[in-house]
């Protein structure tokens, strides 16, 4: 799987993370976690309608108004947010930099799937735990020993890749969860390792 695979943020995660950001704030500038940064910028992009192209002053004024109301606990400023919206691909400027309009360039790095059920690799589900989306799959085996043997194979592959899942071994079943804590969600390595897990399970 290519390293350019975009981060997937489902709707419940986006809603819960935005609420946490507005409730708790973050340091100066922008949120450190990518998932929080993208969720915040996606919400701010809604200040510009799809069919309009306001000027720089107007966009800045809208961001200031938002910070004074919903974003009152945030230690950032409208100019930082406006620049981030462009840099991260949520807004575009015209050649003279005088008009802004909505953009989908961000989808090269992050995807907000439509609906409540974002796409997942075949056989896998996405569950949100403590605000983080995770790839989850249950592999059924004939007994505890077979489930443990598969867990050991997955663990060895995880060590080799230096990327580790949550493994729950029970009688006749192994539950595997992949996510990237630093991203606050599902990243390219998780999709890659989900596929590797499937191959190991097929070989067992």
C-alpha positions as CSV (number, residue, x, y, z in Angstrom):
1,X,0.0,0.0,0.0
2,X,1.4,3.4,-1.0
3,X,2.5,5.7,1.8
4,X,0.2,8.4,0.1
5,X,-2.9,6.6,1.4
6,X,-5.0,9.3,3.0
7,X,-5.9,9.3,6.7
8,X,-9.6,8.3,7.2
9,X,-11.7,10.2,9.8
10,X,-15.2,9.0,10.2
11,X,-18.1,11.3,11.2
12,X,-18.4,10.2,14.9
13,X,-14.6,10.8,15.3
14,X,-14.8,14.2,13.6
15,X,-17.7,15.3,15.8
16,X,-16.1,14.0,19.1
17,X,-12.7,15.5,18.3
18,X,-14.1,18.9,17.4
19,X,-16.1,19.0,20.6
20,X,-12.9,18.1,22.6
21,X,-10.9,20.8,20.8
22,X,-13.5,23.5,21.5
23,X,-13.9,22.3,25.1
24,X,-10.2,21.9,26.0
25,X,-8.4,24.1,23.5
26,X,-4.8,23.5,22.4
27,X,-1.5,25.3,22.4
28,X,-0.6,28.3,20.3
29,X,-0.9,27.9,16.5
30,X,-2.6,24.7,15.4
31,X,-3.4,21.3,17.0
32,X,-0.3,19.0,17.1
33,X,-2.3,15.8,16.2
34,X,-3.0,15.6,12.5
35,X,-6.5,14.3,13.1
36,X,-7.4,17.3,15.3
37,X,-5.9,19.7,12.9
38,X,-7.8,18.3,9.9
39,X,-11.1,18.2,11.9
40,X,-10.7,21.8,13.0
41,X,-9.8,23.0,9.5
42,X,-12.7,21.1,7.9
43,X,-15.1,22.8,10.3
44,X,-13.6,26.2,9.5
45,X,-13.8,25.7,5.8
46,X,-17.6,25.6,6.2
47,X,-17.4,29.3,6.8
48,X,-17.0,29.7,3.1
49,X,-20.0,28.4,1.0
50,X,-19.3,26.2,-2.0
51,X,-20.7,28.8,-4.4
52,X,-18.9,32.0,-3.1
53,X,-15.5,33.5,-3.3
54,X,-15.0,36.1,-0.5
55,X,-11.9,38.3,-0.3
56,X,-9.1,37.9,2.2
57,X,-10.4,40.5,4.6
58,X,-13.9,38.8,4.6
59,X,-12.4,35.4,5.3
60,X,-10.3,36.8,8.1
61,X,-13.3,38.6,9.6
62,X,-15.3,35.4,9.6
63,X,-12.5,33.5,11.3
64,X,-12.2,36.2,13.9
65,X,-16.0,36.1,14.6
66,X,-15.8,32.3,14.9
67,X,-12.9,32.5,17.4
68,X,-14.8,35.1,19.4
69,X,-17.8,32.7,19.7
70,X,-17.3,28.9,19.2
71,X,-13.5,29.1,19.4
72,X,-13.2,31.3,22.5
73,X,-11.0,28.8,24.3
74,X,-8.5,28.5,21.5
75,X,-5.1,30.2,21.7
76,X,-4.7,30.9,18.0
77,X,-5.5,33.7,15.6
78,X,-7.4,34.2,12.4
79,X,-4.4,34.7,10.1
80,X,-2.8,31.4,11.3
81,X,-6.1,29.6,10.6
82,X,-6.6,31.3,7.2
83,X,-3.1,30.3,6.1
84,X,-3.5,26.7,7.3
85,X,-6.8,26.4,5.4
86,X,-4.9,27.2,2.2
87,X,-1.7,25.2,3.0
88,X,-3.7,22.1,3.9
89,X,-6.0,22.3,0.9
90,X,-9.3,23.2,2.4
91,X,-9.4,26.6,0.7
92,X,-7.8,27.9,-2.5
93,X,-6.9,31.5,-3.5
94,X,-7.0,33.0,-6.9
95,X,-3.8,34.1,-8.7
96,X,-3.9,37.6,-7.1
97,X,-4.7,36.2,-3.7
98,X,-7.8,38.4,-3.4
99,X,-10.6,35.7,-3.6
100,X,-10.9,32.4,-1.7
101,X,-13.0,29.4,-2.5
102,X,-13.6,25.9,-1.2
103,X,-11.1,23.2,-2.3
104,X,-10.9,19.5,-2.1
105,X,-7.1,19.3,-2.3
106,X,-7.0,18.1,1.3
107,X,-8.4,14.7,0.1
108,X,-4.9,13.7,-1.0
109,X,-4.0,13.5,2.7
110,X,-7.3,13.1,4.6
111,X,-10.8,11.7,3.8
112,X,-14.0,12.4,5.6
113,X,-16.3,9.7,4.2
114,X,-19.9,10.5,3.5
115,X,-22.4,8.9,5.8
116,X,-21.7,7.1,9.1
117,X,-19.9,4.1,7.7
118,X,-16.5,5.0,6.1
119,X,-14.7,2.6,3.8
120,X,-12.5,-0.1,5.3
121,X,-10.5,-2.9,3.8
122,X,-12.7,-5.9,2.9
123,X,-13.6,-7.9,6.0
124,X,-12.5,-5.1,8.4
125,X,-14.6,-2.6,10.3
126,X,-13.8,0.9,11.7
127,X,-14.6,1.4,15.3
128,X,-13.9,4.6,17.3
129,X,-12.4,4.1,20.7
130,X,-11.5,7.1,22.9
131,X,-12.0,9.4,19.9
132,X,-9.6,7.4,17.7
133,X,-10.8,5.3,14.7
134,X,-9.4,1.8,14.5
135,X,-9.4,-0.9,11.9
136,X,-10.9,-4.0,13.6
137,X,-11.3,-7.6,12.5
138,X,-12.2,-10.9,14.3
139,X,-10.5,-14.0,13.1
140,X,-12.2,-17.3,14.1
141,X,-10.1,-20.4,14.7
142,X,-10.8,-24.0,15.8
143,X,-9.5,-23.5,19.4
144,X,-7.5,-21.3,21.7
145,X,-4.1,-22.7,20.5
146,X,-4.9,-21.9,16.9
147,X,-6.0,-18.3,17.8
148,X,-2.8,-17.9,19.9
149,X,-0.6,-19.2,17.0
150,X,-2.1,-16.6,14.6
151,X,-1.6,-13.9,17.3
152,X,2.1,-14.9,17.4
153,X,2.5,-14.6,13.6
154,X,0.8,-11.2,13.6
155,X,3.0,-10.1,16.5
156,X,6.2,-11.2,14.6
157,X,5.1,-9.2,11.5
158,X,4.3,-6.2,13.7
159,X,7.8,-6.3,15.3
160,X,9.3,-6.5,11.8
161,X,7.4,-3.5,10.7
162,X,7.8,-1.6,14.0
163,X,4.1,-1.0,14.1
164,X,2.0,-2.8,16.7
165,X,-1.7,-3.6,17.0
166,X,-3.9,-4.5,19.9
167,X,-4.4,-8.3,20.0
168,X,-7.1,-10.0,22.0
169,X,-6.8,-13.8,22.1
170,X,-9.9,-15.8,23.2
171,X,-11.0,-19.3,22.8
172,X,-11.4,-19.8,19.1
173,X,-11.0,-16.2,18.1
174,X,-8.4,-13.4,17.7
175,X,-9.5,-9.8,17.6
176,X,-7.0,-7.5,15.8
177,X,-7.0,-3.7,16.0
178,X,-4.8,-1.4,13.9
179,X,-4.4,2.3,14.4
180,X,-1.7,5.0,14.6
181,X,-1.7,6.8,17.9
182,X,0.5,9.7,16.7
183,X,-2.0,10.4,14.0
184,X,-5.0,9.9,16.2
185,X,-6.6,7.5,13.7
186,X,-6.0,5.2,10.8
187,X,-2.9,5.8,8.7
188,X,-1.2,4.1,5.7
189,X,0.7,1.6,7.9
190,X,-2.6,0.4,9.4
191,X,-4.1,-0.4,6.0
192,X,-0.9,-2.1,5.0
193,X,-0.7,-4.2,8.2
194,X,-4.4,-5.1,7.9
195,X,-3.6,-6.6,4.5
196,X,-0.6,-8.4,5.9
197,X,-2.8,-9.8,8.7
198,X,-5.3,-11.1,6.2
199,X,-2.5,-12.9,4.4
200,X,-1.1,-14.5,7.6
201,X,-4.6,-15.6,8.5
202,X,-5.1,-17.2,5.1
203,X,-1.8,-19.1,5.4
204,X,-2.7,-20.5,8.9
